[in-house]
Amino acid sequence: MQDYHGSTPLTLAAEDGHEDVVRILLAKEEVNPAISDDDGDTALLCAAIGGCEGVVKILLQQEGVNPDIRNNTGQMPLMYAAWDGHEKVVKILLEQEDVDHNKPDNDGQTPLMSAAERGHGKQ
């Protein structure tokens, strides 16, 4: 089931960090954690946007979930997490062997550039 933007109950729960709801939905055979909305955003992308560390961990354990998935603008979970300064989510994603932290989005921006632009990583 998707709404008029293509969002699913899973993507909405993931973005808001509702871990228990995410687990319940993932227990349903018909729920696909890799499905994307009209913008190409998946539940993992949404969880990264929200900085939802627990949901990111849950989703990364699911078969078919690509930690380096890119949406229609070429942005990936790592870029979203870096842009918003979600350091714990960034660390989790960087631990995934399939994540290319140097690959730019459609505008040529990398996750490091996103973090730097927003001033994240200051000591």
C-alpha positions in Angstrom: 0.0 0.0 0.0 1.4 3.4 -1.0 0.0 6.9 -0.7 -0.1 9.5 -3.4 3.6 10.2 -3.0 4.4 6.5 -3.1 5.2 6.4 0.7 4.5 3.2 2.5 3.7 2.6 6.1 7.2 1.3 6.5 8.9 4.4 5.0 6.8 6.6 7.3 7.5 4.6 10.4 11.2 4.4 9.4 11.6 8.2 9.0 10.0 8.9 12.4 12.1 6.2 14.2 9.3 3.9 15.2 11.4 0.8 15.7 8.5 -1.4 17.1 6.3 -0.5 14.2 9.1 -1.1 11.7 9.6 -4.6 13.2 5.9 -5.4 13.1 5.7 -4.3 9.4 8.8 -6.3 8.5 7.3 -9.4 10.0 4.6 -9.2 7.3 5.5 -11.3 4.2 4.0 -8.7 1.8 6.1 -5.8 3.2 9.1 -5.1 0.9 11.8 -3.1 2.7 13.5 -2.2 -0.6 10.5 -0.5 -2.2 10.9 3.2 -3.0 8.5 6.1 -3.2 8.0 8.5 -6.2 11.3 10.2 -5.4 13.2 6.9 -5.2 13.4 7.1 -1.4 13.4 3.7 0.5 12.8 3.0 4.2 16.6 3.1 4.7 16.9 6.5 3.1 14.0 7.8 5.2 15.5 6.4 8.4 18.9 8.1 7.5 17.1 11.4 6.9 15.5 11.1 10.4 18.8 10.1 12.0 17.0 7.0 13.3 19.9 4.8 14.3 17.9 1.8 15.6 15.7 1.7 12.4 18.8 1.9 10.2 20.3 -1.1 12.1 17.0 -3.1 11.7 16.7 -2.3 8.0 20.3 -3.2 7.2 19.6 -6.7 8.6 16.9 -7.2 6.0 17.5 -9.2 2.8 17.4 -7.0 -0.3 18.2 -3.7 1.5 21.0 -1.9 -0.3 22.9 0.4 2.0 24.2 2.4 -0.9 20.8 2.8 -2.7 20.4 6.1 -4.5 17.2 8.0 -5.0 16.2 9.9 -8.1 18.7 12.7 -7.4 21.5 10.3 -6.7 21.5 10.8 -3.0 22.1 7.9 -0.7 21.5 7.2 3.0 25.1 8.2 3.9 24.6 11.6 2.2 21.4 12.3 4.1 22.9 11.3 7.4 26.0 13.4 6.7 24.0 16.4 5.6 22.0 16.4 8.8 24.9 15.6 11.1 23.6 12.2 12.3 27.0 10.9 13.3 25.9 7.5 14.7 24.0 6.7 11.5 27.0 7.9 9.4 29.3 5.5 11.4 26.8 2.6 10.9 26.6 3.2 7.2 30.4 3.6 6.8 30.8 0.1 8.3 28.8 -1.4 5.4 31.2 -2.8 2.8 28.7 -1.9 -0.1 28.8 1.9 0.7 30.8 4.0 -1.6 31.5 7.1 0.5 33.2 8.9 -2.5 30.5 8.5 -5.1 28.8 11.9 -5.8 25.1 12.5 -6.2 23.7 13.9 -9.5 25.0 17.4 -8.6 28.5 16.1 -8.0 28.4 16.4 -4.2 29.8 13.7 -2.0 28.7 12.8 1.6 31.9 14.5 2.9 31.1 17.7 1.0 27.5 17.6 2.4 28.8 17.4 6.0 31.4 20.1 5.4 28.9 22.4 3.8 26.6 22.2 6.9 29.5 22.5 9.3 29.2 19.0 10.8 32.2 17.3 12.2 33.5 20.4 14.1 35.5 19.5 17.2 
